[in-house]
Amino acid sequence: MSVLSGKEVLITRASSQADPLKKRLISRGAGVTLLPLLTFVKRKTRENFRLLNKLDTYDWVLLTSSNGVRFFEELLWDAGVRAPYHLKYAVVGPKTELALEERGMSAAFLPSVYSAETLVKEWIPQLKARERILYVRGNLSRETIREGLNHQHISFDSLTAYDTLIVEENEYDVQYGLKHREWEALTFFSPSAVDAFYKLAGPYINEGLHLPCFCIGPTTEQKAVQLGFSNISTPGTYTAEALVETMEEYFTEKG
């Protein structure tokens, strides 16, 4: 029997993205509360269509999330634009790479460590003179990549493909769960999700700050630290399987 048997875990991802983690937790006897904290809305603007209509002038498309891939593809359809064959794609991690592959495209660059900092360090020196880049991002994307490109005087355009919004209607469920101590572990997959949980928790946030908090990625961990979570664990690889293994190690040690 797994040490997770009988533990109630909060998953804060959207239902469409939560399945791998949910299935692994249930297979180990854990209870699961699925409570999406964020929703994503495509940004259909005149500026985005202008950039897409000159897509053939770029050499690279830089994508930093699976949502970015999804909305980039949808915006291409909306604009009636076909991605030219010469385009190369740079991605920040394996989930973004997988999202590309599911759409018949492949990544020409993937950093050795899946972070924006490593991408800037490893990818920018490989760029050839006068190569042009379209950077596809969300409205809450960190400035690391933009600053890195500017610092190296790399020519690029930025396309904000989607907006990340807090699911305000889940405020009651978050606060009820914390008030009644329904969860024994929290999971976060992005800094935005940590932010959303903190805001939705309102007067009950102190009940959440001391719960075991399992984060995917260093930037998610950093946001949790910044907001005062005191019991944080982060797996070395950014997968549902690794997250569950980290939980098992934690509860084996802590009980």
Rosetta blueprint (number, residue, H / E / L):
1 M L
2 S L
3 V L
4 L L
5 S L
6 G L
7 K L
8 E E
9 V E
10 L E
11 I E
12 T L
13 R L
14 A L
15 S H
16 S H
17 Q H
18 A H
19 D H
20 P H
21 L H
22 K H
23 K H
24 R H
25 L H
26 I H
27 S H
28 R L
29 G L
30 A L
31 G E
32 V E
33 T E
34 L E
35 L L
36 P L
37 L L
38 L E
39 T E
40 F E
41 V E
42 K E
43 R L
44 K L
45 T L
46 R H
47 E H
48 N H
49 F H
50 R H
51 L H
52 L H
53 N L
54 K L
55 L H
56 D H
57 T H
58 Y L
59 D L
60 W E
61 V E
62 L E
63 L E
64 T L
65 S L
66 S H
67 N H
68 G H
69 V H
70 R H
71 F H
72 F H
73 E H
74 E H
75 L H
76 L H
77 W H
78 D H
79 A H
80 G L
81 V L
82 R L
83 A L
84 P L
85 Y L
86 H L
87 L L
88 K E
89 Y E
90 A E
91 V E
92 V L
93 G L
94 P H
95 K H
96 T H
97 E H
98 L H
99 A H
100 L H
101 E H
102 E L
103 R L
104 G L
105 M L
106 S L
107 A L
108 A L
109 F E
110 L L
111 P L
112 S L
113 V L
114 Y L
115 S L
116 A H
117 E H
118 T H
119 L H
120 V H
121 K H
122 E H
123 W H
124 I H
125 P H
126 Q H
127 L L
128 K L
129 A L
130 R L
131 E L
132 R L
133 I E
134 L E
135 Y E
136 V E
137 R E
138 G E
139 N L
140 L L
141 S L
142 R L
143 E L
144 T H
145 I H
146 R H
147 E H
148 G H
149 L H
150 N H
151 H H
152 Q L
153 H L
154 I L
155 S L
156 F E
157 D E
158 S E
159 L E
160 T E
161 A E
162 Y E
163 D E
164 T E
165 L E
166 I E
167 V L
168 E H
169 E H
170 N H
171 E H
172 Y H
173 D H
174 V H
175 Q H
176 Y H
177 G H
178 L H
179 K H
180 H L
181 R L
182 E L
183 W L
184 E L
185 A E
186 L E
187 T E
188 F E
189 F L
190 S L
191 P H
192 S H
193 A H
194 V H
195 D H
196 A H
197 F H
198 Y H
199 K H
200 L H
201 A H
202 G H
203 P H
204 Y H
205 I H
206 N H
207 E H
208 G H
209 L H
210 H L
211 L L
212 P L
213 C E
214 F E
215 C E
216 I L
217 G L
218 P H
219 T H
220 T H
221 E H
222 Q H
223 K H
224 A H
225 V H
226 Q H
227 L H
228 G L
229 F L
230 S L
231 N L
232 I E
233 S E
234 T L
235 P L
236 G L
237 T L
238 Y L
239 T L
240 A H
241 E H
242 A H
243 L H
244 V H
245 E H
246 T H
247 M H
248 E H
249 E H
250 Y H
251 F H
252 T H
253 E H
254 K H
255 G L
